[in-house]
Amino acid sequence: MDGVPSCMKKKNPWFDYALDDFKAIGVLFNEGVYRLVCFHAQQFVEKVLK
């Protein structure tokens, strides 16, 4: 899990869901789909804080 924040390495089901958003952010950013980057970034933060 290279490039994954250390807080994401804890065992919690919400972290697994947040990791999907984190991966989507990278893919969408590289494709230039910035509106969805913002959406997934917000979702990522929300799930990490749960």
Backbone as XML, in Angstrom:
<?xml version="1.0"?>
<chain id="A" units="angstrom">
  <residue number="1" name="MET">
    <atom name="N" x="0.834" y="-1.181" z="0.000"/>
    <atom name="CA" x="0.000" y="0.000" z="0.000"/>
    <atom name="C" x="0.878" y="1.242" z="0.000"/>
  </residue>
  <residue number="2" name="ASP">
    <atom name="N" x="1.638" y="1.406" z="-1.018"/>
    <atom name="CA" x="2.532" y="2.545" z="-1.140"/>
    <atom name="C" x="1.744" y="3.833" z="-1.281"/>
  </residue>
  <residue number="3" name="GLY">
    <atom name="N" x="2.186" y="4.873" z="-0.599"/>
    <atom name="CA" x="1.536" y="6.161" z="-0.702"/>
    <atom name="C" x="0.271" y="6.285" z="0.129"/>
  </residue>
  <residue number="4" name="VAL">
    <atom name="N" x="-0.018" y="5.288" z="0.958"/>
    <atom name="CA" x="-1.219" y="5.309" z="1.788"/>
    <atom name="C" x="-0.860" y="5.942" z="3.134"/>
  </residue>
  <residue number="5" name="PRO">
    <atom name="N" x="-1.652" y="6.917" z="3.591"/>
    <atom name="CA" x="-1.379" y="7.540" z="4.890"/>
    <atom name="C" x="-1.357" y="6.512" z="6.010"/>
  </residue>
  <residue number="6" name="SER">
    <atom name="N" x="-0.524" y="6.761" z="7.020"/>
    <atom name="CA" x="-0.378" y="5.800" z="8.116"/>
    <atom name="C" x="-1.693" y="5.562" z="8.846"/>
  </residue>
  <residue number="7" name="CYS">
    <atom name="N" x="-2.573" y="6.568" z="8.892"/>
    <atom name="CA" x="-3.855" y="6.382" z="9.574"/>
    <atom name="C" x="-4.723" y="5.352" z="8.865"/>
  </residue>
  <residue number="8" name="MET">
    <atom name="N" x="-4.424" y="5.075" z="7.587"/>
    <atom name="CA" x="-5.211" y="4.113" z="6.827"/>
    <atom name="C" x="-4.775" y="2.674" z="7.076"/>
  </residue>
  <residue number="9" name="LYS">
    <atom name="N" x="-3.681" y="2.480" z="7.784"/>
    <atom name="CA" x="-3.156" y="1.136" z="7.998"/>
    <atom name="C" x="-3.777" y="0.457" z="9.216"/>
  </residue>
  <residue number="10" name="LYS">
    <atom name="N" x="-4.580" y="1.181" z="9.993"/>
    <atom name="CA" x="-5.273" y="0.603" z="11.138"/>
    <atom name="C" x="-6.384" y="-0.317" z="10.637"/>
  </residue>
  <residue number="11" name="LYS">
    <atom name="N" x="-6.753" y="-1.318" z="11.472"/>
    <atom name="CA" x="-7.798" y="-2.246" z="11.061"/>
    <atom name="C" x="-9.158" y="-1.728" z="11.504"/>
  </residue>
  <residue number="12" name="ASN">
    <atom name="N" x="-9.913" y="-1.248" z="10.553"/>
    <atom name="CA" x="-11.250" y="-0.712" z="10.772"/>
    <atom name="C" x="-11.965" y="-0.799" z="9.426"/>
  </residue>
  <residue number="13" name="PRO">
    <atom name="N" x="-13.178" y="-1.337" z="9.390"/>
    <atom name="CA" x="-13.859" y="-1.484" z="8.090"/>
    <atom name="C" x="-14.033" y="-0.169" z="7.351"/>
  </residue>
  <residue number="14" name="TRP">
    <atom name="N" x="-14.205" y="0.946" z="8.057"/>
    <atom name="CA" x="-14.355" y="2.231" z="7.372"/>
    <atom name="C" x="-13.084" y="2.629" z="6.653"/>
  </residue>
  <residue number="15" name="PHE">
    <atom name="N" x="-11.935" y="2.201" z="7.179"/>
    <atom name="CA" x="-10.669" y="2.497" z="6.505"/>
    <atom name="C" x="-10.601" y="1.780" z="5.159"/>
  </residue>
  <residue number="16" name="ASP">
    <atom name="N" x="-11.164" y="0.586" z="5.078"/>
    <atom name="CA" x="-11.190" y="-0.132" z="3.802"/>
    <atom name="C" x="-12.018" y="0.629" z="2.770"/>
  </residue>
  <residue number="17" name="TYR">
    <atom name="N" x="-13.156" y="1.150" z="3.207"/>
    <atom name="CA" x="-14.003" y="1.926" z="2.300"/>
    <atom name="C" x="-13.300" y="3.228" z="1.904"/>
  </residue>
  <residue number="18" name="ALA">
    <atom name="N" x="-12.636" y="3.849" z="2.878"/>
    <atom name="CA" x="-11.922" y="5.093" z="2.605"/>
    <atom name="C" x="-10.763" y="4.852" z="1.647"/>
  </residue>
  <residue number="19" name="LEU">
    <atom name="N" x="-10.121" y="3.697" z="1.757"/>
    <atom name="CA" x="-9.011" y="3.384" z="0.863"/>
    <atom name="C" x="-9.479" y="3.334" z="-0.588"/>
  </residue>
  <residue number="20" name="ASP">
    <atom name="N" x="-10.680" y="2.831" z="-0.822"/>
    <atom name="CA" x="-11.235" y="2.836" z="-2.180"/>
    <atom name="C" x="-11.382" y="4.266" z="-2.702"/>
  </residue>
  <residue number="21" name="ASP">
    <atom name="N" x="-11.863" y="5.167" z="-1.846"/>
    <atom name="CA" x="-11.972" y="6.569" z="-2.245"/>
    <atom name="C" x="-10.586" y="7.156" z="-2.514"/>
  </residue>
  <residue number="22" name="PHE">
    <atom name="N" x="-9.620" y="6.814" z="-1.680"/>
    <atom name="CA" x="-8.250" y="7.322" z="-1.847"/>
    <atom name="C" x="-7.669" y="6.883" z="-3.193"/>
  </residue>
  <residue number="23" name="LYS">
    <atom name="N" x="-7.885" y="5.637" z="-3.548"/>
    <atom name="CA" x="-7.402" y="5.132" z="-4.838"/>
    <atom name="C" x="-8.123" y="5.820" z="-5.998"/>
  </residue>
  <residue number="24" name="ALA">
    <atom name="N" x="-9.425" y="6.034" z="-5.839"/>
    <atom name="CA" x="-10.210" y="6.701" z="-6.882"/>
    <atom name="C" x="-9.716" y="8.122" z="-7.105"/>
  </residue>
  <residue number="25" name="ILE">
    <atom name="N" x="-9.304" y="8.793" z="-6.033"/>
    <atom name="CA" x="-8.792" y="10.162" z="-6.155"/>
    <atom name="C" x="-7.611" y="10.204" z="-7.120"/>
  </residue>
  <residue number="26" name="GLY">
    <atom name="N" x="-6.673" y="9.263" z="-6.959"/>
    <atom name="CA" x="-5.497" y="9.240" z="-7.830"/>
    <atom name="C" x="-5.849" y="8.988" z="-9.286"/>
  </residue>
  <residue number="27" name="VAL">
    <atom name="N" x="-6.717" y="8.034" z="-9.525"/>
    <atom name="CA" x="-7.119" y="7.692" z="-10.893"/>
    <atom name="C" x="-7.859" y="8.861" z="-11.542"/>
  </residue>
  <residue number="28" name="LEU">
    <atom name="N" x="-8.816" y="9.399" z="-10.819"/>
    <atom name="CA" x="-9.621" y="10.489" z="-11.369"/>
    <atom name="C" x="-8.788" y="11.754" z="-11.593"/>
  </residue>
  <residue number="29" name="PHE">
    <atom name="N" x="-7.852" y="12.025" z="-10.684"/>
    <atom name="CA" x="-6.983" y="13.194" z="-10.862"/>
    <atom name="C" x="-6.155" y="13.057" z="-12.131"/>
  </residue>
  <residue number="30" name="ASN">
    <atom name="N" x="-5.597" y="11.871" z="-12.345"/>
    <atom name="CA" x="-4.781" y="11.642" z="-13.546"/>
    <atom name="C" x="-5.593" y="11.768" z="-14.825"/>
  </residue>
  <residue number="31" name="GLU">
    <atom name="N" x="-6.886" y="11.496" z="-14.737"/>
    <atom name="CA" x="-7.771" y="11.619" z="-15.899"/>
    <atom name="C" x="-8.364" y="13.016" z="-16.039"/>
  </residue>
  <residue number="32" name="GLY">
    <atom name="N" x="-8.111" y="13.871" z="-15.061"/>
    <atom name="CA" x="-8.605" y="15.236" z="-15.139"/>
    <atom name="C" x="-10.070" y="15.409" z="-14.767"/>
  </residue>
  <residue number="33" name="VAL">
    <atom name="N" x="-10.618" y="14.467" z="-14.031"/>
    <atom name="CA" x="-12.030" y="14.535" z="-13.627"/>
    <atom name="C" x="-12.081" y="15.152" z="-12.224"/>
  </residue>
  <residue number="34" name="TYR">
    <atom name="N" x="-11.825" y="16.453" z="-12.158"/>
    <atom name="CA" x="-11.604" y="17.123" z="-10.880"/>
    <atom name="C" x="-12.846" y="17.228" z="-10.004"/>
  </residue>
  <residue number="35" name="ARG">
    <atom name="N" x="-14.008" y="17.311" z="-10.611"/>
    <atom name="CA" x="-15.242" y="17.373" z="-9.813"/>
    <atom name="C" x="-15.378" y="16.124" z="-8.958"/>
  </residue>
  <residue number="36" name="LEU">
    <atom name="N" x="-15.092" y="14.969" z="-9.539"/>
    <atom name="CA" x="-15.192" y="13.723" z="-8.789"/>
    <atom name="C" x="-14.020" y="13.528" z="-7.841"/>
  </residue>
  <residue number="37" name="VAL">
    <atom name="N" x="-12.881" y="14.139" z="-8.139"/>
    <atom name="CA" x="-11.758" y="14.121" z="-7.199"/>
    <atom name="C" x="-12.202" y="14.794" z="-5.900"/>
  </residue>
  <residue number="38" name="CYS">
    <atom name="N" x="-12.853" y="15.940" z="-6.032"/>
    <atom name="CA" x="-13.329" y="16.662" z="-4.850"/>
    <atom name="C" x="-14.344" y="15.834" z="-4.073"/>
  </residue>
  <residue number="39" name="PHE">
    <atom name="N" x="-15.252" y="15.193" z="-4.780"/>
    <atom name="CA" x="-16.262" y="14.363" z="-4.116"/>
    <atom name="C" x="-15.610" y="13.227" z="-3.335"/>
  </residue>
  <residue number="40" name="HIS">
    <atom name="N" x="-14.697" y="12.497" z="-3.972"/>
    <atom name="CA" x="-14.065" y="11.360" z="-3.304"/>
    <atom name="C" x="-13.126" y="11.801" z="-2.187"/>
  </residue>
  <residue number="41" name="ALA">
    <atom name="N" x="-12.530" y="12.977" z="-2.317"/>
    <atom name="CA" x="-11.694" y="13.508" z="-1.239"/>
    <atom name="C" x="-12.549" y="13.785" z="0.002"/>
  </residue>
  <residue number="42" name="GLN">
    <atom name="N" x="-13.715" y="14.361" z="-0.215"/>
    <atom name="CA" x="-14.626" y="14.626" z="0.904"/>
    <atom name="C" x="-15.084" y="13.317" z="1.539"/>
  </residue>
  <residue number="43" name="GLN">
    <atom name="N" x="-15.423" y="12.332" z="0.711"/>
    <atom name="CA" x="-15.856" y="11.030" z="1.220"/>
    <atom name="C" x="-14.736" y="10.339" z="1.986"/>
  </residue>
  <residue number="44" name="PHE">
    <atom name="N" x="-13.521" y="10.436" z="1.460"/>
    <atom name="CA" x="-12.349" y="9.844" z="2.102"/>
    <atom name="C" x="-12.183" y="10.395" z="3.520"/>
  </residue>
  <residue number="45" name="VAL">
    <atom name="N" x="-12.217" y="11.714" z="3.658"/>
    <atom name="CA" x="-12.023" y="12.338" z="4.965"/>
    <atom name="C" x="-13.140" y="11.940" z="5.909"/>
  </residue>
  <residue number="46" name="GLU">
    <atom name="N" x="-14.351" y="11.954" z="5.422"/>
    <atom name="CA" x="-15.500" y="11.589" z="6.258"/>
    <atom name="C" x="-15.366" y="10.165" z="6.805"/>
  </residue>
  <residue number="47" name="LYS">
    <atom name="N" x="-14.945" y="9.232" z="5.968"/>
    <atom name="CA" x="-14.832" y="7.832" z="6.385"/>
    <atom name="C" x="-13.650" y="7.618" z="7.321"/>
  </residue>
  <residue number="48" name="VAL">
    <atom name="N" x="-12.560" y="8.327" z="7.111"/>
    <atom name="CA" x="-11.390" y="8.189" z="8.001"/>
    <atom name="C" x="-11.730" y="8.691" z="9.393"/>
  </residue>
  <residue number="49" name="LEU">
    <atom name="N" x="-12.560" y="9.710" z="9.475"/>
    <atom name="CA" x="-12.900" y="10.296" z="10.771"/>
    <atom name="C" x="-13.959" y="9.498" z="11.529"/>
  </residue>
  <residue number="50" name="LYS">
    <atom name="N" x="-14.576" y="8.531" z="10.907"/>
    <atom name="CA" x="-15.606" y="7.724" z="11.592"/>
    <atom name="C" x="-14.981" y="6.839" z="12.634"/>
  </residue>
</chain>
